[in-house]
Amino acid sequence: MNNIHFLVIKIKNYTLPLIFVTFTICLVLFSSSNLSAAKSGLNLWATSVVPSLFPFFIATELLSRTNITYILGKFFNVIMRPLFNIGGEGFYAFIMGIISGYPTGANIATNFRKNNTLSKIECERLLSFTNNSGPLFIIGTVGISMFGSSTIGILLFITHILASITVGFIFKFWKKDCNTPKYNSVNYFNNKSTSKVSFSNLGEIMAESIKNATSTIFMIGGFIVLFSVIISILKASNLINTISNMLIPSFNILHIPTSFISPLITGFLEITNGINAISAIKIKAISINIILTAFLLGFGGISIFLQVLSITSKTDLSIKPYIIGKLLHGIIAAFYTFLFIMAIPMFNFNI
């Protein structure tokens, strides 16, 4: 028995090194396709992610140096507390998470924990539902650019937000919080790591905000390029096709065309590439494309999960509510999208 336990420990110790060595070898073996994938990832980051997210990251950094969360907390506590069991300050994370997109909500929730704006349990509840896709991505990139329809984008955005609110309501029961901090703007700005913005230090605060926003945007770019290469390796090595063949019986039982298996696997890793592949599949029952896209938008993918993990790992926040919340978000968003398509004629795009 001890030998088996020792063997398990040895395997765990060598798993990650083996994965990284294999990845490095694959970079060499499939260098041609990897180079093209890396260029595509960089282009996606530079042309879509940076213009849409970078200004918002700077804005959230600047706003975090004001007493905006204190003001919102006073006004929205009457909504946030009964609906989500979170202090009114959480409304700021919810709204900015909707407007800015991934990973703004997680970033704000983590900052709330660092500054003790909300309790640990409240911040974990926030993580479960405030890290969302933004309207620029859902309506602009997915709806107009990929599907060629702003109406599809609007449908996906509506169901995405409704699913987010539903998940937040479910997670109001996440653990019992007996230590809810009383937010105090004076104590908050006495925190040594935080300086309140004023005309005298505006230049310094703006420079620091740009520096922090730049760090975050480059981190996102790194993940996009990395996962573009990983997906390229999985395709070139035929692993995605192998996994797809294994999943064919399950998709036949669910009456989902098997042509969606490979794009879903891709989207499970990185949503932008996956959704783009799903939107390119031409079938008469396009509602399947839309419903599966709704799931991926809600779930977010492994790439975004790792981005969030890199942010939350600097605190004592558990990542478990985020994982459960995003899985629920994807399932509920897909269900809501199905209901909208079936109930409202203008959202039914089936031929």
C-alpha positions in Angstrom: 0.0 0.0 0.0 2.9 2.4 0.9 4.5 1.6 -2.5 1.3 2.6 -4.3 1.1 5.8 -2.4 4.7 6.6 -3.1 4.2 5.8 -6.8 1.2 8.2 -6.9 3.2 11.0 -5.3 6.1 10.4 -7.8 3.6 10.6 -10.8 2.2 13.9 -9.4 5.7 15.3 -9.0 6.6 14.5 -12.6 3.3 15.3 -14.3 3.8 19.0 -14.9 7.5 18.7 -16.0 6.5 16.0 -18.5 3.7 18.2 -19.9 6.0 21.1 -20.3 8.7 19.0 -21.9 6.1 17.5 -24.3 4.9 21.0 -25.1 8.4 22.2 -25.9 9.1 19.3 -28.2 5.7 19.9 -30.0 6.7 23.6 -30.5 9.7 22.3 -32.5 7.9 19.5 -34.3 5.0 21.6 -35.4 6.9 24.9 -35.7 5.3 25.9 -39.0 1.7 25.7 -37.9 2.6 27.1 -34.5 4.1 30.2 -36.0 1.0 30.8 -37.9 -1.2 30.2 -34.8 0.9 32.6 -32.7 0.6 35.3 -35.4 -3.1 34.9 -35.5 -3.3 35.0 -31.7 -1.2 38.2 -31.6 -3.4 39.7 -34.3 -6.6 38.9 -32.4 -5.1 40.4 -29.2 -3.9 43.6 -31.0 -6.9 44.3 -33.1 -9.8 43.1 -30.8 -8.7 42.7 -27.2 -6.5 45.8 -26.7 -8.8 48.4 -28.2 -11.9 47.1 -26.4 -10.4 46.2 -23.0 -7.3 48.4 -22.3 -9.2 51.7 -21.9 -11.6 50.0 -19.5 -8.8 48.5 -17.4 -7.4 52.0 -17.0 -10.8 53.4 -16.1 -11.4 50.7 -13.5 -7.9 51.4 -12.0 -8.7 55.1 -11.8 -12.2 54.5 -10.4 -10.8 52.3 -7.7 -8.9 55.3 -6.4 -12.1 57.2 -5.8 -15.0 56.6 -3.4 -17.3 55.4 -6.2 -17.7 51.9 -4.5 -18.7 53.7 -1.3 -21.3 55.8 -3.1 -22.7 52.8 -5.0 -22.7 50.7 -1.8 -25.0 53.3 -0.2 -27.5 53.3 -3.1 -27.5 49.6 -4.2 -27.2 47.8 -0.9 -31.0 47.5 -0.9 -30.7 45.5 -4.1 -27.5 43.6 -3.8 -28.0 42.3 -0.2 -31.4 40.6 -0.7 -30.7 39.4 -4.2 -27.1 38.2 -4.0 -26.3 38.5 -0.2 -23.5 40.9 -1.1 -22.9 44.5 0.1 -23.9 47.3 -2.3 -20.3 47.8 -3.2 -20.5 44.6 -5.3 -22.7 46.5 -7.8 -19.5 48.1 -9.1 -18.0 44.8 -9.8 -21.2 43.5 -11.5 -21.6 46.6 -13.8 -17.9 46.9 -14.7 -17.8 43.1 -15.3 -20.7 43.5 -17.8 -19.3 46.6 -19.5 -15.6 45.6 -19.7 -15.7 41.9 -20.2 -13.3 39.2 -19.0 -11.4 39.4 -16.6 -12.5 42.7 -15.2 -15.1 41.3 -12.7 -12.5 38.9 -11.2 -9.9 41.7 -11.0 -12.3 44.0 -9.1 -13.5 41.2 -6.8 -9.8 40.4 -6.0 -9.1 44.1 -5.2 -12.1 44.2 -3.0 -10.6 41.3 -1.0 -7.2 42.9 -0.8 -8.7 46.2 0.5 -11.2 44.5 2.8 -14.0 46.3 1.0 -16.1 43.1 1.2 -15.6 39.9 3.2 -13.9 36.8 1.8 -17.2 35.0 1.3 -18.8 38.0 -0.4 -15.8 38.3 -2.8 -16.1 34.6 -3.6 -19.8 35.1 -4.4 -18.8 38.0 -6.6 -16.3 35.7 -8.5 -19.1 33.3 -9.3 -21.1 35.7 -11.5 -19.4 39.1 -12.2 -16.6 37.9 -14.5 -18.5 38.1 -17.8 -18.2 38.6 -21.6 -18.7 42.3 -22.5 -21.2 43.8 -25.0 -18.5 44.8 -27.4 -17.3 41.2 -27.7 -20.8 39.5 -27.7 -22.7 42.0 -30.0 -19.8 43.3 -32.0 -17.3 40.4 -32.4 -19.6 37.4 -32.0 -22.9 38.8 -33.3 -21.9 41.1 -36.2 -18.4 39.8 -37.2 -18.9 36.1 -36.7 -22.6 35.5 -37.2 -23.3 38.5 -39.4 -26.3 39.6 -37.3 -26.6 42.2 -34.5 -29.9 40.5 -33.5 -28.1 37.3 -32.6 -25.5 39.3 -30.7 -28.3 41.1 -28.7 -30.0 37.7 -28.0 -26.7 36.3 -26.7 -26.0 39.3 -24.6 -29.5 39.3 -23.0 -29.3 35.6 -22.1 -25.7 36.0 -20.9 -26.7 38.7 -18.4 -29.8 36.9 -17.3 -27.8 33.8 -16.7 -25.2 35.8 -14.7 -27.9 37.2 -12.4 -29.4 33.7 -12.0 -26.0 32.3 -10.9 -25.5 35.3 -8.5 -28.8 34.5 -6.9 -28.0 30.8 -6.6 -24.6 31.7 -4.9 -26.3 34.0 -2.3 -26.4 30.7 -0.4 -22.7 30.1 -0.8 -21.4 29.5 2.8 -22.6 31.5 5.8 -20.8 34.8 6.2 -20.5 35.9 9.9 -17.8 38.5 9.3 -19.1 41.0 6.8 -16.9 44.2 7.0 -18.4 47.6 7.3 -17.1 49.5 4.4 -15.5 52.8 5.3 -14.0 55.0 2.7 -11.6 56.6 5.2 -10.2 53.3 6.3 -10.0 52.2 2.7 -7.9 55.1 1.7 -5.7 54.7 4.8 -4.6 51.4 3.3 -0.9 51.8 2.5 -1.2 50.1 -0.9 -3.9 52.6 -2.0 -3.8 56.3 -2.6 -6.8 58.5 -3.2 -6.7 60.4 -6.5 -6.6 64.2 -6.3 -5.4 67.0 -8.6 -2.1 67.1 -6.8 -1.3 63.4 -7.5 -3.3 62.9 -10.7 -0.3 62.3 -12.9 1.2 59.8 -10.6 -2.1 57.9 -10.2 -2.7 57.9 -14.0 0.8 56.5 -14.6 0.3 53.8 -12.0 -3.1 52.9 -13.5 -1.7 52.7 -17.0 1.1 50.5 -15.7 -1.3 48.1 -13.9 -3.6 48.0 -16.9 -0.7 47.3 -19.3 0.4 44.4 -17.1 -3.1 42.9 -17.2 -3.5 43.4 -21.0 -0.2 41.8 -21.7 -1.0 38.9 -19.4 -4.3 38.4 -21.5 -2.3 38.6 -24.7 0.1 36.0 -23.5 -2.7 33.6 -22.7 -4.3 34.2 -26.1 -1.1 33.4 -27.9 -0.3 30.4 -25.7 -3.7 28.8 -26.2 -3.7 29.6 -30.0 -0.5 27.6 -30.2 -1.8 24.8 -27.9 -4.9 24.4 -30.1 -2.7 24.4 -33.2 -0.6 21.5 -31.7 -3.7 19.6 -30.7 -5.0 19.9 -34.3 -1.6 19.1 -36.0 -1.1 16.1 -33.7 -4.6 14.9 -34.5 -5.5 14.8 -30.8 -8.7 16.9 -31.3 -9.9 14.5 -34.0 -9.2 11.5 -31.8 -11.2 13.1 -28.9 -13.9 14.1 -31.3 -14.4 10.5 -32.5 -14.6 9.3 -28.9 -17.5 11.8 -28.3 -19.5 11.0 -31.4 -21.9 8.5 -29.6 -22.7 11.1 -26.9 -23.5 13.8 -29.4 -25.7 11.3 -31.4 -27.7 10.6 -28.2 -28.1 14.4 -27.7 -29.0 14.9 -31.4 -26.3 17.4 -31.9 -24.5 17.3 -35.2 -21.0 15.8 -34.8 -19.5 18.7 -36.8 -19.8 20.8 -33.6 -17.5 18.5 -31.5 -14.2 19.9 -32.6 -15.2 23.6 -32.3 -16.6 22.9 -28.8 -13.3 21.3 -27.7 -11.5 24.3 -29.1 -13.9 26.6 -27.3 -13.5 24.7 -24.1 -9.8 25.7 -24.3 -10.2 29.3 -25.7 -13.6 30.8 -26.5 -12.8 33.2 -29.3 -11.4 30.5 -31.6 -14.1 28.0 -30.6 -17.0 30.4 -31.2 -15.5 31.5 -34.5 -15.4 27.8 -35.6 -19.0 27.2 -34.4 -20.3 30.3 -36.3 -18.7 29.0 -39.5 -20.7 25.7 -39.5 -23.5 26.1 -42.0 -26.7 24.2 -41.1 -30.4 25.1 -41.5 -31.0 24.8 -37.7 -28.7 27.7 -36.8 -30.3 27.8 -33.3 -27.9 24.9 -32.4 -24.9 27.2 -33.3 -26.4 30.0 -31.2 -27.2 27.8 -28.2 -23.7 26.3 -28.1 -22.2 29.8 -28.5 -24.3 30.9 -25.5 -22.8 28.0 -23.5 -19.2 28.9 -24.4 -19.7 32.6 -23.6 -21.0 31.7 -20.2 -18.4 29.1 -19.4 -15.4 31.2 -20.6 -12.9 28.4 -21.3 -9.7 27.2 -19.7 -7.7 30.2 -21.0 -9.9 32.7 -19.0 -10.0 30.4 -16.0 -6.2 30.5 -15.9 -6.3 34.3 -16.3 -8.6 34.5 -13.3 -6.5 32.1 -11.3 -3.4 34.2 -11.9 -5.3 37.2 -10.4 -7.0 35.4 -7.4 -3.9 33.4 -6.4 -2.5 36.6 -4.8 -5.3 36.4 -2.2 -7.0 33.8 0.0 -10.0 33.6 -2.3 -11.1 30.1 -3.3 -11.4 29.4 -7.0 -14.1 26.8 -6.5 -17.1 29.2 -6.7 -15.7 30.6 -9.9 -15.4 27.2 -11.5 -18.9 26.1 -10.4 -20.4 29.5 -11.3 -19.0 29.5 -14.8 -20.2 26.0 -15.5 -23.7 26.9 -14.3 -23.5 30.2 -16.2 -22.9 28.3 -19.5 -25.7 25.8 -18.9 -28.2 28.4 -17.8 -27.3 30.8 -20.7 -27.8 28.0 -23.2 -31.1 27.1 -21.7 -32.3 30.7 -21.7 -31.2 31.1 -25.3 -33.2 28.0 -26.2 -36.3 29.4 -24.5 -36.0 32.8 -26.3 -35.5 31.1 -29.7 -38.6 28.9 -29.1 -40.8 31.6 -27.6 -39.9 34.8 -29.6 -40.2 34.6 -33.4 -37.7 37.4 -34.0 -35.0 35.3 -32.4 -35.7 32.2 -34.4 -33.2 32.1 -37.2 -33.8 28.5 -38.4 -34.4 28.1 -42.1 
